[in-house]
C-alpha cells in the first residue's frame, strides 16, 4: 500500500469573512455577507468530511508513520 502524504488530501481553505465595509448597504439580494454565509456552510461541511477521511486514514494505517 503506498504511503499517504499530507499533500494528497489537504484540508479545505477557510473562506475570508468580508468586513462590514465590504457591504454597500444598498440592500443587495444577495448581499456579500449572505454569500459569505453560504460559502462558510459549504466550507464547514467540507471540513467535516475531510476530518472524517483523515480519521479513517489514521485508523486504517494504525496511527503509524512509516519511515
N, CA, C and O atoms as a CHARMM CRD file, in Angstrom:
* protein
*
  268
    1    1 UNK  N      0.84800  -1.17300   0.00000 PROA 1      0.00000
    2    1 UNK  CA     0.00000   0.00000   0.00000 PROA 1      0.00000
    3    1 UNK  C      0.89600   1.23900   0.00000 PROA 1      0.00000
    4    1 UNK  O      1.81400   1.32200   0.81500 PROA 1      0.00000
    5    2 UNK  N      0.65200   2.21500  -0.90000 PROA 2      0.00000
    6    2 UNK  CA     1.50000   3.41000  -0.95700 PROA 2      0.00000
    7    2 UNK  C      1.29300   4.28300   0.27700 PROA 2      0.00000
    8    2 UNK  O      0.21200   4.31500   0.86600 PROA 2      0.00000
    9    3 UNK  N      2.35700   4.98800   0.64800 PROA 3      0.00000
   10    3 UNK  CA     2.27000   5.91400   1.77900 PROA 3      0.00000
   11    3 UNK  C      1.31000   7.04600   1.44500 PROA 3      0.00000
   12    3 UNK  O      1.27600   7.53000   0.31400 PROA 3      0.00000
   13    4 UNK  N      0.54000   7.45700   2.42300 PROA 4      0.00000
   14    4 UNK  CA    -0.38100   8.57600   2.24700 PROA 4      0.00000
   15    4 UNK  C      0.33100   9.83300   2.71000 PROA 4      0.00000
   16    4 UNK  O      0.71100   9.95500   3.87500 PROA 4      0.00000
   17    5 UNK  N      0.50700  10.75800   1.79400 PROA 5      0.00000
   18    5 UNK  CA     1.18400  12.00700   2.10900 PROA 5      0.00000
   19    5 UNK  C      0.15900  13.07300   2.44500 PROA 5      0.00000
   20    5 UNK  O     -0.93700  13.06900   1.88400 PROA 5      0.00000
   21    6 UNK  N      0.49200  13.99600   3.35900 PROA 6      0.00000
   22    6 UNK  CA    -0.46000  15.05300   3.71700 PROA 6      0.00000
   23    6 UNK  C     -0.94300  15.87000   2.52900 PROA 6      0.00000
   24    6 UNK  O     -2.07500  16.35300   2.53600 PROA 6      0.00000
   25    7 UNK  N     -0.11100  16.03500   1.51400 PROA 7      0.00000
   26    7 UNK  CA    -0.48800  16.83500   0.35300 PROA 7      0.00000
   27    7 UNK  C     -1.51800  16.13900  -0.53100 PROA 7      0.00000
   28    7 UNK  O     -2.11000  16.77500  -1.40300 PROA 7      0.00000
   29    8 UNK  N     -1.73700  14.85000  -0.32100 PROA 8      0.00000
   30    8 UNK  CA    -2.69900  14.11700  -1.13800 PROA 8      0.00000
   31    8 UNK  C     -4.13000  14.57600  -0.87200 PROA 8      0.00000
   32    8 UNK  O     -4.98000  14.48700  -1.75800 PROA 8      0.00000
   33    9 UNK  N     -4.39900  15.05600   0.31500 PROA 9      0.00000
   34    9 UNK  CA    -5.75400  15.45500   0.69400 PROA 9      0.00000
   35    9 UNK  C     -5.66400  16.60200   1.70300 PROA 9      0.00000
   36    9 UNK  O     -5.91100  16.40600   2.89300 PROA 9      0.00000
   37   10 UNK  N     -5.31500  17.78500   1.23100 PROA 10     0.00000
   38   10 UNK  CA    -5.18400  18.91000   2.16700 PROA 10     0.00000
   39   10 UNK  C     -6.54800  19.34700   2.68200 PROA 10     0.00000
   40   10 UNK  O     -7.56500  19.13800   2.02000 PROA 10     0.00000
   41   11 UNK  N     -6.56600  19.95500   3.86600 PROA 11     0.00000
   42   11 UNK  CA    -7.84800  20.45300   4.37300 PROA 11     0.00000
   43   11 UNK  C     -8.36600  21.57800   3.48500 PROA 11     0.00000
   44   11 UNK  O     -7.58600  22.24400   2.80400 PROA 11     0.00000
   45   12 UNK  N     -9.67300  21.79000   3.48900 PROA 12     0.00000
   46   12 UNK  CA   -10.21500  22.89200   2.68800 PROA 12     0.00000
   47   12 UNK  C     -9.76400  24.23700   3.25400 PROA 12     0.00000
   48   12 UNK  O     -9.48600  24.35700   4.44700 PROA 12     0.00000
   49   13 UNK  N     -9.69500  25.22900   2.39900 PROA 13     0.00000
   50   13 UNK  CA    -9.31600  26.56800   2.82100 PROA 13     0.00000
   51   13 UNK  C    -10.51600  27.28300   3.42500 PROA 13     0.00000
   52   13 UNK  O    -11.60400  27.29800   2.85000 PROA 13     0.00000
   53   14 UNK  N    -10.29600  27.87500   4.59900 PROA 14     0.00000
   54   14 UNK  CA   -11.36700  28.61600   5.24800 PROA 14     0.00000
   55   14 UNK  C    -11.62600  29.90500   4.47600 PROA 14     0.00000
   56   14 UNK  O    -10.68500  30.61100   4.11500 PROA 14     0.00000
   57   15 UNK  N    -12.89000  30.21500   4.22400 PROA 15     0.00000
   58   15 UNK  CA   -13.18700  31.44600   3.48600 PROA 15     0.00000
   59   15 UNK  C    -12.87400  32.67700   4.34900 PROA 15     0.00000
   60   15 UNK  O    -12.92400  32.62800   5.57800 PROA 15     0.00000
   61   16 UNK  N    -12.55700  33.75800   3.67500 PROA 16     0.00000
   62   16 UNK  CA   -12.24900  35.00700   4.36000 PROA 16     0.00000
   63   16 UNK  C    -13.54400  35.77500   4.57800 PROA 16     0.00000
   64   16 UNK  O    -14.29800  36.03600   3.64000 PROA 16     0.00000
   65   17 UNK  N    -13.78500  36.12900   5.82600 PROA 17     0.00000
   66   17 UNK  CA   -15.00500  36.88000   6.16100 PROA 17     0.00000
   67   17 UNK  C    -14.87600  38.29200   5.61000 PROA 17     0.00000
   68   17 UNK  O    -13.87900  38.96700   5.86600 PROA 17     0.00000
   69   18 UNK  N    -15.86900  38.74500   4.85700 PROA 18     0.00000
   70   18 UNK  CA   -15.82800  40.12400   4.37600 PROA 18     0.00000
   71   18 UNK  C    -16.02800  41.08200   5.55400 PROA 18     0.00000
   72   18 UNK  O    -16.71100  40.75200   6.52300 PROA 18     0.00000
   73   19 UNK  N    -15.44100  42.23800   5.46000 PROA 19     0.00000
   74   19 UNK  CA   -15.62800  43.22900   6.52200 PROA 19     0.00000
   75   19 UNK  C    -16.98600  43.89400   6.31700 PROA 19     0.00000
   76   19 UNK  O    -17.58200  43.80100   5.24400 PROA 19     0.00000
   77   20 UNK  N    -17.45500  44.55600   7.34700 PROA 20     0.00000
   78   20 UNK  CA   -18.74000  45.25600   7.23100 PROA 20     0.00000
   79   20 UNK  C    -18.64600  46.34600   6.16400 PROA 20     0.00000
   80   20 UNK  O    -19.65600  46.71200   5.56200 PROA 20     0.00000
   81   21 UNK  N    -17.44300  46.86400   5.92600 PROA 21     0.00000
   82   21 UNK  CA   -17.25000  47.88000   4.90000 PROA 21     0.00000
   83   21 UNK  C    -17.41400  47.31800   3.48900 PROA 21     0.00000
   84   21 UNK  O    -17.64400  48.07100   2.54400 PROA 21     0.00000
   85   22 UNK  N    -17.29600  45.98600   3.34300 PROA 22     0.00000
   86   22 UNK  CA   -17.46400  45.37000   2.02500 PROA 22     0.00000
   87   22 UNK  C    -18.92500  45.39400   1.57800 PROA 22     0.00000
   88   22 UNK  O    -19.21700  45.30000   0.38600 PROA 22     0.00000
   89   23 UNK  N    -19.83400  45.52100   2.53700 PROA 23     0.00000
   90   23 UNK  CA   -21.26100  45.61600   2.21600 PROA 23     0.00000
   91   23 UNK  C    -21.56200  47.07500   1.86800 PROA 23     0.00000
   92   23 UNK  O    -21.19200  47.99000   2.60400 PROA 23     0.00000
   93   24 UNK  N    -22.23400  47.27400   0.74300 PROA 24     0.00000
   94   24 UNK  CA   -22.52400  48.63200   0.28200 PROA 24     0.00000
   95   24 UNK  C    -23.71100  49.24900   1.00700 PROA 24     0.00000
   96   24 UNK  O    -23.93800  50.45600   0.93000 PROA 24     0.00000
   97   25 UNK  N    -24.47500  48.40400   1.71800 PROA 25     0.00000
   98   25 UNK  CA   -25.63900  48.91200   2.42800 PROA 25     0.00000
   99   25 UNK  C    -26.81800  49.20200   1.51800 PROA 25     0.00000
  100   25 UNK  O    -27.78800  49.83000   1.94100 PROA 25     0.00000
  101   26 UNK  N    -26.74600  48.75300   0.27800 PROA 26     0.00000
  102   26 UNK  CA   -27.79200  49.04400  -0.69400 PROA 26     0.00000
  103   26 UNK  C    -28.92400  48.03600  -0.73000 PROA 26     0.00000
  104   26 UNK  O    -29.80900  48.13000  -1.58000 PROA 26     0.00000
  105   27 UNK  N    -28.91100  47.08000   0.17400 PROA 27     0.00000
  106   27 UNK  CA   -29.97800  46.08700   0.19400 PROA 27     0.00000
  107   27 UNK  C    -29.88000  45.07300  -0.93100 PROA 27     0.00000
  108   27 UNK  O    -30.89400  44.53800  -1.38000 PROA 27     0.00000
  109   28 UNK  N    -28.67900  44.81100  -1.38200 PROA 28     0.00000
  110   28 UNK  CA   -28.47700  43.84600  -2.47500 PROA 28     0.00000
  111   28 UNK  C    -29.03200  42.48100  -2.08300 PROA 28     0.00000
  112   28 UNK  O    -29.00000  42.08400  -0.91900 PROA 28     0.00000
  113   29 UNK  N    -29.54200  41.77500  -3.09100 PROA 29     0.00000
  114   29 UNK  CA   -30.03100  40.43800  -2.85800 PROA 29     0.00000
  115   29 UNK  C    -29.43400  39.50800  -3.89400 PROA 29     0.00000
  116   29 UNK  O    -29.88200  39.52000  -5.04000 PROA 29     0.00000
  117   30 UNK  N    -28.45200  38.71100  -3.54800 PROA 30     0.00000
  118   30 UNK  CA   -27.95600  38.50600  -2.19400 PROA 30     0.00000
  119   30 UNK  C    -26.86400  39.51500  -1.83500 PROA 30     0.00000
  120   30 UNK  O    -26.15400  40.02500  -2.70200 PROA 30     0.00000
  121   31 UNK  N    -26.75200  39.78300  -0.55700 PROA 31     0.00000
  122   31 UNK  CA   -25.69700  40.64500  -0.02300 PROA 31     0.00000
  123   31 UNK  C    -24.40900  39.83800   0.04700 PROA 31     0.00000
  124   31 UNK  O    -24.45300  38.61300   0.16700 PROA 31     0.00000
  125   32 UNK  N    -23.28000  40.49800  -0.02400 PROA 32     0.00000
  126   32 UNK  CA   -21.98400  39.81500   0.07600 PROA 32     0.00000
  127   32 UNK  C    -21.87400  39.04200   1.38600 PROA 32     0.00000
  128   32 UNK  O    -21.22000  38.00100   1.44400 PROA 32     0.00000
  129   33 UNK  N    -22.51800  39.55500   2.44100 PROA 33     0.00000
  130   33 UNK  CA   -22.48600  38.86500   3.73200 PROA 33     0.00000
  131   33 UNK  C    -23.32700  37.58900   3.68100 PROA 33     0.00000
  132   33 UNK  O    -22.98500  36.60100   4.33100 PROA 33     0.00000
  133   34 UNK  N    -24.41800  37.59800   2.92100 PROA 34     0.00000
  134   34 UNK  CA   -25.22400  36.39000   2.73100 PROA 34     0.00000
  135   34 UNK  C    -24.43500  35.34400   1.94500 PROA 34     0.00000
  136   34 UNK  O    -24.46100  34.15900   2.27500 PROA 34     0.00000
  137   35 UNK  N    -23.74200  35.78900   0.91600 PROA 35     0.00000
  138   35 UNK  CA   -22.93100  34.86800   0.11400 PROA 35     0.00000
  139   35 UNK  C    -21.84100  34.24000   0.96000 PROA 35     0.00000
  140   35 UNK  O    -21.54400  33.05400   0.82100 PROA 35     0.00000
  141   36 UNK  N    -21.24100  35.04000   1.84300 PROA 36     0.00000
  142   36 UNK  CA   -20.21300  34.51100   2.73300 PROA 36     0.00000
  143   36 UNK  C    -20.79000  33.40400   3.61600 PROA 36     0.00000
  144   36 UNK  O    -20.14500  32.37300   3.81000 PROA 36     0.00000
  145   37 UNK  N    -21.98200  33.60200   4.14600 PROA 37     0.00000
  146   37 UNK  CA   -22.60000  32.59000   4.99900 PROA 37     0.00000
  147   37 UNK  C    -22.79700  31.28300   4.23900 PROA 37     0.00000
  148   37 UNK  O    -22.60000  30.20500   4.80000 PROA 37     0.00000
  149   38 UNK  N    -23.18400  31.37000   2.97300 PROA 38     0.00000
  150   38 UNK  CA   -23.34500  30.16500   2.15300 PROA 38     0.00000
  151   38 UNK  C    -22.01100  29.46300   1.95300 PROA 38     0.00000
  152   38 UNK  O    -21.92100  28.24000   2.06200 PROA 38     0.00000
  153   39 UNK  N    -20.98300  30.24000   1.66200 PROA 39     0.00000
  154   39 UNK  CA   -19.64500  29.67300   1.45700 PROA 39     0.00000
  155   39 UNK  C    -19.12800  29.06600   2.76300 PROA 39     0.00000
  156   39 UNK  O    -18.48600  28.01600   2.75200 PROA 39     0.00000
  157   40 UNK  N    -19.40800  29.72100   3.87500 PROA 40     0.00000
  158   40 UNK  CA   -18.96900  29.22200   5.17400 PROA 40     0.00000
  159   40 UNK  C    -19.64300  27.88400   5.49100 PROA 40     0.00000
  160   40 UNK  O    -18.98700  26.97100   5.99300 PROA 40     0.00000
  161   41 UNK  N    -20.92100  27.75900   5.21100 PROA 41     0.00000
  162   41 UNK  CA   -21.61600  26.48700   5.44100 PROA 41     0.00000
  163   41 UNK  C    -21.02000  25.37300   4.58200 PROA 41     0.00000
  164   41 UNK  O    -20.83700  24.25100   5.05200 PROA 41     0.00000
  165   42 UNK  N    -20.71900  25.68600   3.32200 PROA 42     0.00000
  166   42 UNK  CA   -20.11000  24.68800   2.43800 PROA 42     0.00000
  167   42 UNK  C    -18.72700  24.29300   2.96400 PROA 42     0.00000
  168   42 UNK  O    -18.36800  23.11600   2.95100 PROA 42     0.00000
  169   43 UNK  N    -17.95400  25.28000   3.42500 PROA 43     0.00000
  170   43 UNK  CA   -16.62400  25.01400   3.98200 PROA 43     0.00000
  171   43 UNK  C    -16.72700  24.09600   5.19500 PROA 43     0.00000
  172   43 UNK  O    -15.96400  23.13800   5.31900 PROA 43     0.00000
  173   44 UNK  N    -17.67100  24.38900   6.09000 PROA 44     0.00000
  174   44 UNK  CA   -17.81200  23.57900   7.29800 PROA 44     0.00000
  175   44 UNK  C    -18.17000  22.14000   6.96200 PROA 44     0.00000
  176   44 UNK  O    -17.69000  21.21600   7.61900 PROA 44     0.00000
  177   45 UNK  N    -19.00300  21.93500   5.95100 PROA 45     0.00000
  178   45 UNK  CA   -19.34800  20.57900   5.51600 PROA 45     0.00000
  179   45 UNK  C    -18.12200  19.89000   4.91200 PROA 45     0.00000
  180   45 UNK  O    -17.88100  18.71300   5.17800 PROA 45     0.00000
  181   46 UNK  N    -17.35200  20.61200   4.10700 PROA 46     0.00000
  182   46 UNK  CA   -16.14500  20.04000   3.50300 PROA 46     0.00000
  183   46 UNK  C    -15.10000  19.73200   4.57100 PROA 46     0.00000
  184   46 UNK  O    -14.39600  18.72700   4.47300 PROA 46     0.00000
  185   47 UNK  N    -14.99200  20.58200   5.58400 PROA 47     0.00000
  186   47 UNK  CA   -14.03600  20.35400   6.66200 PROA 47     0.00000
  187   47 UNK  C    -14.41900  19.11200   7.45700 PROA 47     0.00000
  188   47 UNK  O    -13.55500  18.30800   7.80500 PROA 47     0.00000
  189   48 UNK  N    -15.69300  18.95300   7.74500 PROA 48     0.00000
  190   48 UNK  CA   -16.15800  17.77000   8.46200 PROA 48     0.00000
  191   48 UNK  C    -15.84000  16.50700   7.66200 PROA 48     0.00000
  192   48 UNK  O    -15.35900  15.52400   8.22400 PROA 48     0.00000
  193   49 UNK  N    -16.10400  16.52700   6.36900 PROA 49     0.00000
  194   49 UNK  CA   -15.80900  15.37000   5.51100 PROA 49     0.00000
  195   49 UNK  C    -14.31100  15.09500   5.48200 PROA 49     0.00000
  196   49 UNK  O    -13.89600  13.93600   5.51500 PROA 49     0.00000
  197   50 UNK  N    -13.49500  16.14400   5.42200 PROA 50     0.00000
  198   50 UNK  CA   -12.03900  15.98200   5.40800 PROA 50     0.00000
  199   50 UNK  C    -11.56400  15.36000   6.72000 PROA 50     0.00000
  200   50 UNK  O    -10.72300  14.46100   6.71700 PROA 50     0.00000
  201   51 UNK  N    -12.10800  15.84400   7.84300 PROA 51     0.00000
  202   51 UNK  CA   -11.71700  15.29200   9.15100 PROA 51     0.00000
  203   51 UNK  C    -12.09300  13.82000   9.25100 PROA 51     0.00000
  204   51 UNK  O    -11.33300  13.02100   9.79700 PROA 51     0.00000
  205   52 UNK  N    -13.25400  13.46100   8.73100 PROA 52     0.00000
  206   52 UNK  CA   -13.67000  12.05100   8.75100 PROA 52     0.00000
  207   52 UNK  C    -12.73200  11.20100   7.90400 PROA 52     0.00000
  208   52 UNK  O    -12.35800  10.09900   8.30300 PROA 52     0.00000
  209   53 UNK  N    -12.35000  11.71500   6.72600 PROA 53     0.00000
  210   53 UNK  CA   -11.39800  10.97700   5.87600 PROA 53     0.00000
  211   53 UNK  C    -10.06600  10.81900   6.59200 PROA 53     0.00000
  212   53 UNK  O     -9.45500   9.75100   6.55400 PROA 53     0.00000
  213   54 UNK  N     -9.62200  11.87300   7.23800 PROA 54     0.00000
  214   54 UNK  CA    -8.33500  11.84900   7.94400 PROA 54     0.00000
  215   54 UNK  C     -8.37100  10.82100   9.07400 PROA 54     0.00000
  216   54 UNK  O     -7.43100  10.04500   9.24500 PROA 54     0.00000
  217   55 UNK  N     -9.45800  10.82000   9.84000 PROA 55     0.00000
  218   55 UNK  CA    -9.57200   9.85900  10.94200 PROA 55     0.00000
  219   55 UNK  C     -9.60200   8.43000  10.40800 PROA 55     0.00000
  220   55 UNK  O     -9.01000   7.52800  11.00100 PROA 55     0.00000
  221   56 UNK  N    -10.29400   8.22600   9.28800 PROA 56     0.00000
  222   56 UNK  CA   -10.35300   6.88800   8.70000 PROA 56     0.00000
  223   56 UNK  C     -8.97300   6.44300   8.23400 PROA 56     0.00000
  224   56 UNK  O     -8.56900   5.30300   8.46200 PROA 56     0.00000
  225   57 UNK  N     -8.24700   7.35800   7.57400 PROA 57     0.00000
  226   57 UNK  CA    -6.88900   7.00600   7.12800 PROA 57     0.00000
  227   57 UNK  C     -6.00200   6.65000   8.30800 PROA 57     0.00000
  228   57 UNK  O     -5.25900   5.66900   8.26500 PROA 57     0.00000
  229   58 UNK  N     -6.08500   7.46400   9.37600 PROA 58     0.00000
  230   58 UNK  CA    -5.25300   7.20600  10.55200 PROA 58     0.00000
  231   58 UNK  C     -5.62000   5.88100  11.17400 PROA 58     0.00000
  232   58 UNK  O     -4.74200   5.15800  11.64400 PROA 58     0.00000
  233   59 UNK  N     -6.89800   5.54400  11.19100 PROA 59     0.00000
  234   59 UNK  CA    -7.33700   4.27300  11.74000 PROA 59     0.00000
  235   59 UNK  C     -6.84900   3.12800  10.86000 PROA 59     0.00000
  236   59 UNK  O     -6.38600   2.10800  11.37000 PROA 59     0.00000
  237   60 UNK  N     -6.95000   3.29000   9.52900 PROA 60     0.00000
  238   60 UNK  CA    -6.51200   2.25900   8.59100 PROA 60     0.00000
  239   60 UNK  C     -5.01300   2.01600   8.68300 PROA 60     0.00000
  240   60 UNK  O     -4.55300   0.88100   8.55600 PROA 60     0.00000
  241   61 UNK  N     -4.25700   3.07900   8.90200 PROA 61     0.00000
  242   61 UNK  CA    -2.80500   2.97300   8.98300 PROA 61     0.00000
  243   61 UNK  C     -2.38400   2.56000  10.39100 PROA 61     0.00000
  244   61 UNK  O     -1.25300   2.12700  10.60700 PROA 61     0.00000
  245   62 UNK  N     -3.27800   2.69500  11.32100 PROA 62     0.00000
  246   62 UNK  CA    -2.97100   2.34600  12.69400 PROA 62     0.00000
  247   62 UNK  C     -2.24400   3.44100  13.43000 PROA 62     0.00000
  248   62 UNK  O     -1.64700   3.21600  14.48300 PROA 62     0.00000
  249   63 UNK  N     -2.30200   4.64800  12.85700 PROA 63     0.00000
  250   63 UNK  CA    -1.64400   5.77300  13.51100 PROA 63     0.00000
  251   63 UNK  C     -0.13400   5.76700  13.36300 PROA 63     0.00000
  252   63 UNK  O      0.55400   6.65000  13.87500 PROA 63     0.00000
  253   64 UNK  N      0.38300   4.75600  12.65200 PROA 64     0.00000
  254   64 UNK  CA     1.83400   4.67000  12.49100 PROA 64     0.00000
  255   64 UNK  C      2.27200   5.38600  11.23800 PROA 64     0.00000
  256   64 UNK  O      1.56500   5.40100  10.23000 PROA 64     0.00000
  257   65 UNK  N      3.43800   5.97600  11.31000 PROA 65     0.00000
  258   65 UNK  CA     4.02900   6.63700  10.15500 PROA 65     0.00000
  259   65 UNK  C      5.24200   5.82200   9.76100 PROA 65     0.00000
  260   65 UNK  O      6.14100   5.60500  10.57300 PROA 65     0.00000
  261   66 UNK  N      5.27300   5.37200   8.52100 PROA 66     0.00000
  262   66 UNK  CA     6.42400   4.60000   8.07900 PROA 66     0.00000
  263   66 UNK  C      7.55100   5.53600   7.68800 PROA 66     0.00000
  264   66 UNK  O      7.32100   6.63100   7.17500 PROA 66     0.00000
  265   67 UNK  N      8.77700   5.08500   7.94000 PROA 67     0.00000
  266   67 UNK  CA     9.93400   5.93900   7.62600 PROA 67     0.00000
  267   67 UNK  C     10.57600   5.57600   6.32900 PROA 67     0.00000
  268   67 UNK  O     11.55800   6.20200   5.93000 PROA 67     0.00000
